[in-house]
Protein backbone atom coordinates (compact mmCIF):
# COMPACT_ATOMS: atom_id res chain seq x y z
CA UNK A 1 0.00 0.00 0.00
CA UNK A 2 1.24 3.48 -0.80
CA UNK A 3 2.18 5.47 2.26
CA UNK A 4 2.61 9.10 3.13
CA UNK A 5 5.97 9.86 4.76
CA UNK A 6 6.34 12.85 7.07
CA UNK A 7 9.93 14.13 7.18
CA UNK A 8 11.06 16.72 9.71
CA UNK A 9 13.92 19.21 9.19
CA UNK A 10 16.80 19.87 11.54
CA UNK A 11 19.17 22.65 12.48
CA UNK A 12 19.81 25.12 9.69
CA UNK A 13 16.16 25.24 8.62
CA UNK A 14 15.33 28.00 11.10
CA UNK A 15 14.55 31.56 10.03
CA UNK A 16 13.34 34.69 11.78
CA UNK A 17 9.55 34.85 11.82
CA UNK A 18 8.99 31.10 11.44
CA UNK A 19 5.69 29.89 12.80
CA UNK A 20 4.20 33.36 13.21
CA UNK A 21 1.62 33.07 10.43
CA UNK A 22 0.98 29.46 11.40
CA UNK A 23 0.14 30.37 15.01
CA UNK A 24 -2.10 33.27 13.96
CA UNK A 25 -4.00 31.08 11.47
CA UNK A 26 -4.43 27.80 13.34
CA UNK A 27 -5.35 27.40 17.06
CA UNK A 28 -3.65 23.97 17.14
CA UNK A 29 -0.33 25.63 16.30
CA UNK A 30 -0.86 28.39 18.88
CA UNK A 31 -1.43 25.75 21.57
CA UNK A 32 1.85 24.04 20.68
CA UNK A 33 3.82 27.28 21.01
CA UNK A 34 2.05 28.10 24.29
CA UNK A 35 3.00 24.71 25.69
CA UNK A 36 6.59 25.16 24.54
CA UNK A 37 6.80 28.51 26.35
CA UNK A 38 5.43 26.93 29.53
CA UNK A 39 7.73 23.88 29.45
CA UNK A 40 10.89 25.84 28.65
CA UNK A 41 10.18 28.70 31.07
CA UNK A 42 10.79 31.39 28.47
CA UNK A 43 9.09 32.55 25.29
CA UNK A 44 10.49 30.41 22.52
CA UNK A 45 7.46 31.52 20.51
CA UNK A 46 8.59 35.14 20.68
CA UNK A 47 12.07 34.07 19.59
CA UNK A 48 10.57 32.21 16.60
CA UNK A 49 8.12 34.94 15.63
CA UNK A 50 10.24 38.05 16.10
CA UNK A 51 13.67 37.07 17.44
CA UNK A 52 16.90 37.97 15.73
CA UNK A 53 18.61 35.50 13.37
CA UNK A 54 21.67 35.57 15.65
CA UNK A 55 19.64 34.47 18.68
CA UNK A 56 17.92 31.75 16.67
CA UNK A 57 21.29 30.51 15.39
CA UNK A 58 22.50 29.62 18.90
CA UNK A 59 22.26 25.85 19.17
CA UNK A 60 20.52 25.90 22.56
CA UNK A 61 17.78 28.08 21.02
CA UNK A 62 17.66 26.61 17.53
CA UNK A 63 16.83 23.12 18.66
CA UNK A 64 13.66 23.83 20.70
CA UNK A 65 12.59 26.51 18.18
CA UNK A 66 12.70 24.15 15.19
CA UNK A 67 11.09 21.36 17.21
CA UNK A 68 8.22 23.61 18.32
CA UNK A 69 7.60 24.89 14.80
CA UNK A 70 7.68 21.38 13.31
CA UNK A 71 5.31 19.94 15.92
CA UNK A 72 2.98 22.92 15.44
CA UNK A 73 2.74 22.10 11.71
CA UNK A 74 2.21 18.43 12.52
CA UNK A 75 -0.60 19.14 14.96
CA UNK A 76 -2.42 21.27 12.40
CA UNK A 77 -2.10 18.54 9.77
CA UNK A 78 -3.29 15.94 12.28
CA UNK A 79 -6.32 18.08 13.16
CA UNK A 80 -7.14 18.11 9.45
CA UNK A 81 -7.07 14.32 9.37
CA UNK A 82 -3.60 13.72 7.88
CA UNK A 83 -1.83 10.61 9.16
CA UNK A 84 1.69 9.51 8.15
CA UNK A 85 2.43 5.90 7.37
CA UNK A 86 6.12 6.35 8.20
CA UNK A 87 8.23 9.20 9.64
CA UNK A 88 11.84 10.34 9.80
CA UNK A 89 13.70 13.47 10.81
CA UNK A 90 17.06 14.91 9.81
CA UNK A 91 19.32 15.12 12.91
CA UNK A 92 17.37 17.35 15.34
CA UNK A 93 14.29 16.57 13.23
CA UNK A 94 14.34 13.00 14.54
CA UNK A 95 12.85 14.33 17.80
CA UNK A 96 9.92 15.86 15.91
CA UNK A 97 9.48 12.54 14.11
CA UNK A 98 9.41 10.66 17.42
CA UNK A 99 6.73 13.03 18.73
CA UNK A 100 4.69 12.38 15.58
CA UNK A 101 5.19 8.63 16.07
CA UNK A 102 3.97 8.75 19.68
CA UNK A 103 7.35 7.64 21.02
CA UNK A 104 8.15 10.91 22.81
CA UNK A 105 5.83 13.40 24.47
CA UNK A 106 6.20 16.96 23.23
CA UNK A 107 7.22 18.29 26.66
CA UNK A 108 9.85 15.55 27.03
CA UNK A 109 11.16 16.21 23.53
CA UNK A 110 11.50 19.92 24.32
CA UNK A 111 13.48 19.19 27.47
CA UNK A 112 15.73 16.77 25.62
CA UNK A 113 16.54 19.04 22.70
CA UNK A 114 17.20 22.01 25.00
CA UNK A 115 19.68 19.87 26.96
CA UNK A 116 21.08 18.41 23.73
CA UNK A 117 21.70 21.88 22.32
CA UNK A 118 23.43 23.08 25.48
CA UNK A 119 25.65 19.99 25.66
CA UNK A 120 26.58 20.22 22.00
CA UNK A 121 27.38 23.91 22.36
CA UNK A 122 29.62 23.20 25.37
CA UNK A 123 31.39 20.19 23.86
CA UNK A 124 33.54 22.23 21.47
CA UNK A 125 34.29 25.96 21.97
CA UNK A 126 32.95 28.27 19.22
CA UNK A 127 35.39 28.65 16.34
CA UNK A 128 37.23 25.39 17.00
CA UNK A 129 34.97 23.23 14.87
CA UNK A 130 33.29 23.67 11.50
CA UNK A 131 31.12 21.95 8.91
CA UNK A 132 30.90 22.22 5.12
CA UNK A 133 28.62 20.78 2.45
CA UNK A 134 30.39 19.10 -0.46
CA UNK A 135 28.29 19.21 -3.64
CA UNK A 136 28.85 17.10 -6.72
CA UNK A 137 31.29 14.50 -5.37
CA UNK A 138 30.51 10.91 -4.41
CA UNK A 139 30.67 9.83 -0.79
CA UNK A 140 33.67 7.53 -1.28
CA UNK A 141 35.71 10.36 -2.74
CA UNK A 142 34.66 12.68 0.11
CA UNK A 143 35.74 10.10 2.68
CA UNK A 144 39.09 9.72 0.92
CA UNK A 145 39.63 13.50 1.00
CA UNK A 146 38.85 13.58 4.73
CA UNK A 147 41.32 10.76 5.31
CA UNK A 148 43.97 12.60 3.27
CA UNK A 149 43.43 15.77 5.32
CA UNK A 150 43.88 13.80 8.54
CA UNK A 151 47.05 12.14 7.23
CA UNK A 152 48.40 15.57 6.29
CA UNK A 153 48.10 16.60 9.95
CA UNK A 154 45.27 19.09 9.44
CA UNK A 155 43.29 17.60 12.33
CA UNK A 156 40.04 15.68 12.79
CA UNK A 157 37.51 15.73 9.92
CA UNK A 158 34.97 13.17 8.75
CA UNK A 159 31.70 12.84 6.82
CA UNK A 160 28.79 13.87 9.05
CA UNK A 161 25.69 13.85 6.84
CA UNK A 162 25.14 11.61 3.82
CA UNK A 163 22.34 13.81 2.51
CA UNK A 164 22.00 12.74 -1.14
CA UNK A 165 24.07 10.94 -3.79
CA UNK A 166 25.80 14.21 -4.67
CA UNK A 167 25.80 15.94 -1.27
CA UNK A 168 27.87 15.02 1.78
CA UNK A 169 28.50 17.27 4.76
CA UNK A 170 31.90 17.07 6.47
CA UNK A 171 32.56 18.01 10.07
CA UNK A 172 35.54 18.42 12.40
CA UNK A 173 38.26 20.86 13.38
CA UNK A 174 38.03 24.09 11.40
CA UNK A 175 41.46 23.79 9.76
CA UNK A 176 40.84 20.15 8.85
CA UNK A 177 37.43 20.92 7.33
CA UNK A 178 39.03 23.66 5.27
CA UNK A 179 41.81 21.34 4.07
CA UNK A 180 39.40 18.51 3.27
CA UNK A 181 37.22 20.99 1.38
CA UNK A 182 40.19 22.06 -0.74
CA UNK A 183 40.96 18.42 -1.52
CA UNK A 184 37.34 17.79 -2.45
CA UNK A 185 37.42 20.73 -4.87
CA UNK A 186 40.60 19.37 -6.43
CA UNK A 187 38.91 15.96 -6.73
CA UNK A 188 36.05 17.45 -8.76
CA UNK A 189 33.45 18.76 -6.31
CA UNK A 190 31.26 21.44 -7.92
CA UNK A 191 31.04 23.45 -4.71
CA UNK A 192 32.17 23.31 -1.10
CA UNK A 193 29.93 25.46 1.08
CA UNK A 194 30.89 26.32 4.68
CA UNK A 195 27.85 25.93 6.92
CA UNK A 196 26.71 28.54 9.42
CA UNK A 197 26.82 26.31 12.49
CA UNK A 198 28.34 26.69 15.93
CA UNK A 199 30.08 23.33 16.17
CA UNK A 200 31.32 20.15 14.43
CA UNK A 201 28.06 18.25 14.76
CA UNK A 202 27.78 14.50 14.10
CA UNK A 203 31.53 14.04 14.44
CA UNK A 204 33.68 12.25 17.01
CA UNK A 205 34.40 15.64 18.56
CA UNK A 206 30.83 15.53 19.91
CA UNK A 207 31.53 12.36 21.93
CA UNK A 208 31.55 14.19 25.32
CA UNK A 209 28.09 15.57 24.57
CA UNK A 210 26.83 12.11 23.62
CA UNK A 211 28.05 10.61 26.90
CA UNK A 212 26.54 13.41 28.98
CA UNK A 213 23.26 13.19 27.06
CA UNK A 214 22.68 9.60 28.18
CA UNK A 215 21.85 10.94 31.66
CA UNK A 216 19.22 13.26 30.15
CA UNK A 217 17.66 10.41 28.16
CA UNK A 218 17.38 8.34 31.34
CA UNK A 219 15.03 10.97 32.82
CA UNK A 220 12.28 10.66 30.20
CA UNK A 221 9.78 8.01 29.17
CA UNK A 222 10.21 6.68 25.64
CA UNK A 223 7.54 4.44 24.13
CA UNK A 224 7.51 2.12 21.14
CA UNK A 225 6.70 4.17 18.01
CA UNK A 226 3.12 3.72 16.82
CA UNK A 227 4.21 4.17 13.19
CA UNK A 228 7.63 3.25 11.78
CA UNK A 229 10.25 5.89 12.66
CA UNK A 230 13.44 5.71 10.61
CA UNK A 231 16.59 6.50 12.60
CA UNK A 232 19.54 8.58 11.42
CA UNK A 233 22.19 6.25 12.82
CA UNK A 234 20.97 3.09 11.07
CA UNK A 235 18.86 4.27 8.13
CA UNK A 236 16.03 1.88 9.08
CA UNK A 237 13.01 1.90 11.39
CA UNK A 238 13.62 1.54 15.12
CA UNK A 239 12.54 -1.80 16.55
CA UNK A 240 11.28 -0.40 19.84
CA UNK A 241 11.72 2.09 22.67
CA UNK A 242 15.03 0.68 23.91
CA UNK A 243 16.59 1.03 20.46
CA UNK A 244 15.24 4.59 20.13
CA UNK A 245 16.88 5.51 23.44
CA UNK A 246 20.25 4.00 22.53
CA UNK A 247 20.32 5.53 19.06
CA UNK A 248 19.43 9.05 20.25
CA UNK A 249 22.63 9.11 22.32
CA UNK A 250 24.75 7.76 19.46
CA UNK A 251 23.17 10.15 16.96
CA UNK A 252 25.01 13.17 18.40
CA UNK A 253 28.41 11.90 17.27
CA UNK A 254 27.40 9.61 14.38
CA UNK A 255 26.79 10.45 10.70
CA UNK A 256 23.24 11.15 9.56
CA UNK A 257 22.34 8.45 7.01
CA UNK A 258 19.67 10.53 5.27
CA UNK A 259 20.06 9.00 1.81
CA UNK A 260 19.63 5.51 3.29
CA UNK A 261 16.66 6.70 5.37
CA UNK A 262 14.78 8.07 2.35
CA UNK A 263 15.51 4.94 0.32
CA UNK A 264 14.22 2.80 3.20
CA UNK A 265 10.96 4.77 3.27
CA UNK A 266 10.58 4.47 -0.49
CA UNK A 267 11.17 0.71 -0.35
CA UNK A 268 8.62 0.53 2.50
CA UNK A 269 6.00 1.96 0.15
CA UNK A 270 6.18 5.72 0.76
CA UNK A 271 5.27 7.60 -2.39
CA UNK A 272 4.40 11.03 -1.00
CA UNK A 273 6.91 12.87 1.21
CA UNK A 274 5.64 15.83 3.23
CA UNK A 275 8.29 18.07 4.80
CA UNK A 276 6.77 19.09 8.13
CA UNK A 277 8.49 22.13 9.62
CA UNK A 278 10.37 25.27 8.63
CA UNK A 279 12.06 25.56 5.26
CA UNK A 280 12.29 23.32 2.20
CA UNK A 281 15.74 21.74 2.50
CA UNK A 282 14.51 18.15 2.79
CA UNK A 283 12.15 18.59 -0.14
CA UNK A 284 15.11 19.10 -2.44
CA UNK A 285 17.09 16.23 -0.95
CA UNK A 286 14.22 13.75 -1.30
CA UNK A 287 13.79 14.70 -4.95
CA UNK A 288 17.48 13.99 -5.59
CA UNK A 289 17.36 10.63 -3.79
CA UNK A 290 14.09 9.33 -5.29
CA UNK A 291 13.10 11.53 -8.26
CA UNK A 292 9.88 9.53 -8.72
CA UNK A 293 8.50 10.63 -5.34
CA UNK A 294 5.83 13.29 -4.92
CA UNK A 295 7.20 15.89 -2.50
CA UNK A 296 5.69 18.93 -0.80
CA UNK A 297 6.82 21.33 1.95
CA UNK A 298 4.07 21.96 4.51
CA UNK A 299 5.42 25.00 6.36
CA UNK A 300 5.35 27.47 3.49
CA UNK A 301 3.41 30.63 2.67
CA UNK A 302 0.49 28.59 1.32
CA UNK A 303 -2.19 27.42 3.80
CA UNK A 304 -1.81 23.85 5.03
CA UNK A 305 -5.13 23.03 3.41
CA UNK A 306 -3.22 23.24 0.11
CA UNK A 307 -0.74 20.65 1.38
CA UNK A 308 -3.56 18.27 2.18
CA UNK A 309 -5.12 18.83 -1.22
CA UNK A 310 -1.78 18.02 -2.90
CA UNK A 311 -1.40 14.77 -0.94
CA UNK A 312 -4.97 13.68 -1.63
CA UNK A 313 -4.53 14.51 -5.31
CA UNK A 314 -1.50 12.22 -5.57
CA UNK A 315 -3.08 9.35 -3.65
C-alpha positions in Angstrom: 0.0 0.0 0.0 1.2 3.5 -0.8 2.2 5.5 2.3 2.6 9.1 3.1 6.0 9.9 4.8 6.3 12.8 7.1 9.9 14.1 7.2 11.1 16.7 9.7 13.9 19.2 9.2 16.8 19.9 11.5 19.2 22.6 12.5 19.8 25.1 9.7 16.2 25.2 8.6 15.3 28.0 11.1 14.6 31.6 10.0 13.3 34.7 11.8 9.5 34.8 11.8 9.0 31.1 11.4 5.7 29.9 12.8 4.2 33.4 13.2 1.6 33.1 10.4 1.0 29.5 11.4 0.1 30.4 15.0 -2.1 33.3 14.0 -4.0 31.1 11.5 -4.4 27.8 13.3 -5.4 27.4 17.1 -3.7 24.0 17.1 -0.3 25.6 16.3 -0.9 28.4 18.9 -1.4 25.7 21.6 1.8 24.0 20.7 3.8 27.3 21.0 2.1 28.1 24.3 3.0 24.7 25.7 6.6 25.2 24.5 6.8 28.5 26.3 5.4 26.9 29.5 7.7 23.9 29.4 10.9 25.8 28.7 10.2 28.7 31.1 10.8 31.4 28.5 9.1 32.6 25.3 10.5 30.4 22.5 7.5 31.5 20.5 8.6 35.1 20.7 12.1 34.1 19.6 10.6 32.2 16.6 8.1 34.9 15.6 10.2 38.0 16.1 13.7 37.1 17.4 16.9 38.0 15.7 18.6 35.5 13.4 21.7 35.6 15.7 19.6 34.5 18.7 17.9 31.8 16.7 21.3 30.5 15.4 22.5 29.6 18.9 22.3 25.8 19.2 20.5 25.9 22.6 17.8 28.1 21.0 17.7 26.6 17.5 16.8 23.1 18.7 13.7 23.8 20.7 12.6 26.5 18.2 12.7 24.1 15.2 11.1 21.4 17.2 8.2 23.6 18.3 7.6 24.9 14.8 7.7 21.4 13.3 5.3 19.9 15.9 3.0 22.9 15.4 2.7 22.1 11.7 2.2 18.4 12.5 -0.6 19.1 15.0 -2.4 21.3 12.4 -2.1 18.5 9.8 -3.3 15.9 12.3 -6.3 18.1 13.2 -7.1 18.1 9.4 -7.1 14.3 9.4 -3.6 13.7 7.9 -1.8 10.6 9.2 1.7 9.5 8.2 2.4 5.9 7.4 6.1 6.4 8.2 8.2 9.2 9.6 11.8 10.3 9.8 13.7 13.5 10.8 17.1 14.9 9.8 19.3 15.1 12.9 17.4 17.4 15.3 14.3 16.6 13.2 14.3 13.0 14.5 12.8 14.3 17.8 9.9 15.9 15.9 9.5 12.5 14.1 9.4 10.7 17.4 6.7 13.0 18.7 4.7 12.4 15.6 5.2 8.6 16.1 4.0 8.7 19.7 7.3 7.6 21.0 8.1 10.9 22.8 5.8 13.4 24.5 6.2 17.0 23.2 7.2 18.3 26.7 9.9 15.6 27.0 11.2 16.2 23.5 11.5 19.9 24.3 13.5 19.2 27.5 15.7 16.8 25.6 16.5 19.0 22.7 17.2 22.0 25.0 19.7 19.9 27.0 21.1 18.4 23.7 21.7 21.9 22.3 23.4 23.1 25.5 25.7 20.0 25.7 26.6 20.2 22.0 27.4 23.9 22.4 29.6 23.2 25.4 31.4 20.2 23.9 33.5 22.2 21.5 34.3 26.0 22.0 33.0 28.3 19.2 35.4 28.7 16.3 37.2 25.4 17.0 35.0 23.2 14.9 33.3 23.7 11.5 31.1 21.9 8.9 30.9 22.2 5.1 28.6 20.8 2.4 30.4 19.1 -0.5 28.3 19.2 -3.6 28.9 17.1 -6.7 31.3 14.5 -5.4 30.5 10.9 -4.4 30.7 9.8 -0.8 33.7 7.5 -1.3 35.7 10.4 -2.7 34.7 12.7 0.1 35.7 10.1 2.7 39.1 9.7 0.9 39.6 13.5 1.0 38.9 13.6 4.7 41.3 10.8 5.3 44.0 12.6 3.3 43.4 15.8 5.3 43.9 13.8 8.5 47.0 12.1 7.2 48.4 15.6 6.3 48.1 16.6 9.9 45.3 19.1 9.4 43.3 17.6 12.3 40.0 15.7 12.8 37.5 15.7 9.9 35.0 13.2 8.8 31.7 12.8 6.8 28.8 13.9 9.1 25.7 13.9 6.8 25.1 11.6 3.8 22.3 13.8 2.5 22.0 12.7 -1.1 24.1 10.9 -3.8 25.8 14.2 -4.7 25.8 15.9 -1.3 27.9 15.0 1.8 28.5 17.3 4.8 31.9 17.1 6.5 32.6 18.0 10.1 35.5 18.4 12.4 38.3 20.9 13.4 38.0 24.1 11.4 41.5 23.8 9.8 40.8 20.2 8.8 37.4 20.9 7.3 39.0 23.7 5.3 41.8 21.3 4.1 39.4 18.5 3.3 37.2 21.0 1.4 40.2 22.1 -0.7 41.0 18.4 -1.5 37.3 17.8 -2.4 37.4 20.7 -4.9 40.6 19.4 -6.4 38.9 16.0 -6.7 36.1 17.5 -8.8 33.5 18.8 -6.3 31.3 21.4 -7.9 31.0 23.4 -4.7 32.2 23.3 -1.1 29.9 25.5 1.1 30.9 26.3 4.7 27.8 25.9 6.9 26.7 28.5 9.4 26.8 26.3 12.5 28.3 26.7 15.9 30.1 23.3 16.2 31.3 20.2 14.4 28.1 18.2 14.8 27.8 14.5 14.1 31.5 14.0 14.4 33.7 12.3 17.0 34.4 15.6 18.6 30.8 15.5 19.9 31.5 12.4 21.9 31.6 14.2 25.3 28.1 15.6 24.6 26.8 12.1 23.6 28.0 10.6 26.9 26.5 13.4 29.0 23.3 13.2 27.1 22.7 9.6 28.2 21.8 10.9 31.7 19.2 13.3 30.1 17.7 10.4 28.2 17.4 8.3 31.3 15.0 11.0 32.8 12.3 10.7 30.2 9.8 8.0 29.2 10.2 6.7 25.6 7.5 4.4 24.1 7.5 2.1 21.1 6.7 4.2 18.0 3.1 3.7 16.8 4.2 4.2 13.2 7.6 3.2 11.8 10.2 5.9 12.7 13.4 5.7 10.6 16.6 6.5 12.6 19.5 8.6 11.4 22.2 6.2 12.8 21.0 3.1 11.1 18.9 4.3 8.1 16.0 1.9 9.1 13.0 1.9 11.4 13.6 1.5 15.1 12.5 -1.8 16.5 11.3 -0.4 19.8 11.7 2.1 22.7 15.0 0.7 23.9 16.6 1.0 20.5 15.2 4.6 20.1 16.9 5.5 23.4 20.3 4.0 22.5 20.3 5.5 19.1 19.4 9.1 20.3 22.6 9.1 22.3 24.7 7.8 19.5 23.2 10.1 17.0 25.0 13.2 18.4 28.4 11.9 17.3 27.4 9.6 14.4 26.8 10.4 10.7 23.2 11.1 9.6 22.3 8.5 7.0 19.7 10.5 5.3 20.1 9.0 1.8 19.6 5.5 3.3 16.7 6.7 5.4 14.8 8.1 2.4 15.5 4.9 0.3 14.2 2.8 3.2 11.0 4.8 3.3 10.6 4.5 -0.5 11.2 0.7 -0.3 8.6 0.5 2.5 6.0 2.0 0.2 6.2 5.7 0.8 5.3 7.6 -2.4 4.4 11.0 -1.0 6.9 12.9 1.2 5.6 15.8 3.2 8.3 18.1 4.8 6.8 19.1 8.1 8.5 22.1 9.6 10.4 25.3 8.6 12.1 25.6 5.3 12.3 23.3 2.2 15.7 21.7 2.5 14.5 18.2 2.8 12.1 18.6 -0.1 15.1 19.1 -2.4 17.1 16.2 -1.0 14.2 13.7 -1.3 13.8 14.7 -5.0 17.5 14.0 -5.6 17.4 10.6 -3.8 14.1 9.3 -5.3 13.1 11.5 -8.3 9.9 9.5 -8.7 8.5 10.6 -5.3 5.8 13.3 -4.9 7.2 15.9 -2.5 5.7 18.9 -0.8 6.8 21.3 2.0 4.1 22.0 4.5 5.4 25.0 6.4 5.4 27.5 3.5 3.4 30.6 2.7 0.5 28.6 1.3 -2.2 27.4 3.8 -1.8 23.9 5.0 -5.1 23.0 3.4 -3.2 23.2 0.1 -0.7 20.7 1.4 -3.6 18.3 2.2 -5.1 18.8 -1.2 -1.8 18.0 -2.9 -1.4 14.8 -0.9 -5.0 13.7 -1.6 -4.5 14.5 -5.3 -1.5 12.2 -5.6 -3.1 9.3 -3.7 
